Amino acid sequence: MTTSGGLQPFASPDGAYIYYVETRDRPSPLWRLPVSGGVPAKVLEGVVLFNFVVLERGIYYIDRPSGEGGIREIDRPAGETRLQYFSFATRQSTTVARNLGNVFIGLTASG
């Protein structure tokens, strides 16, 4: 579906978009691509190890402000790792939890 590649595709709850990241070895931008076709749009920066989940009103994701990446399935942080919430209404991220330590692939939420 993309022309530049992508990893960990996730459909929006309404089925209108596919969300995906670029890389797994460092924090990655999160992209949104319309299922009907079109140009991908960058939604936010810094998703760590595929850890994002799209809900009706926003996106939960894990980031690291220092921007230092992980390695394979186990992330080795060199800075604070946080759970963030990106609101579609405000287009802003807020911190939900700080100092998560080592994170692994797999984040889920229900809304």
Secondary structure as UniProt FT lines:
FT   STRAND          7..11
FT   TURN            13..14
FT   STRAND          17..21
FT   STRAND          28..34
FT   TURN            35..36
FT   STRAND          41..47
FT   TURN            49..50
FT   STRAND          52..54
FT   STRAND          58..63
FT   TURN            65..66
FT   TURN            72..73
FT   STRAND          82..87
FT   TURN            88..91
FT   STRAND          92..97
//
